[in-house]
């Protein structure tokens, strides 16, 4: 997963050695609240486990068992997922149709896609507030780079870092996009509303496929008046223009974008967001 910040026209640039900053790009590993309430919480993925034993998955188990001519009790949802991933990985990476693809049809694929989306929703997306709020530092870091480029342009100085490249994983990008309000459905994804969510926005395979990337492009329009309109921002997800979550416009004045996310930029402190609530030291009186 890549995050790009592109400021102005780049013709030649010397790159320094890469720096590893796990606290920035793997913020979830350093957020105690996320680790305690989600990562290590056996009940956090309740809806994932409930869907595995629900009617949609049970139908697939029976169909696969019949195809393979094995007792249905010898199979479970996890084994079905392994078979489906074997099929999908071979197709995506090697362009080869695995024999495991023959045990599934389109309807099965939709159910298994939903199972994976449930996991991503509750562990990296909108399921719990801390999933996205833990990424505040990364979001603020992006705007600090953009602020610096704007300030240098205003002083007629060359932009010192016209391109910023940051590399992470899907676990980095999904919380960040959720923090910004993208791909949010009116109703949460649960184990019990599969049919109602057939046209959902939150489809992790579309949002963060292989080699997914999020790009912030800062434009300097020198002749624009008033001055507020000189700097504009466009975002691209997987090399396609990403309309603004709050207006559906494809370009925003930089100051308007900052104002929309003012709460995150000014008030979201990762140290506070990730701090566990202190247990009440005094016991209740009978």
Order of alpha helices (4+ residues) and beta strands (2+ residues): beta-alpha-alpha-alpha-alpha-alpha-alpha-alpha-beta-alpha-alpha-beta-beta-beta-beta-alpha-alpha-alpha
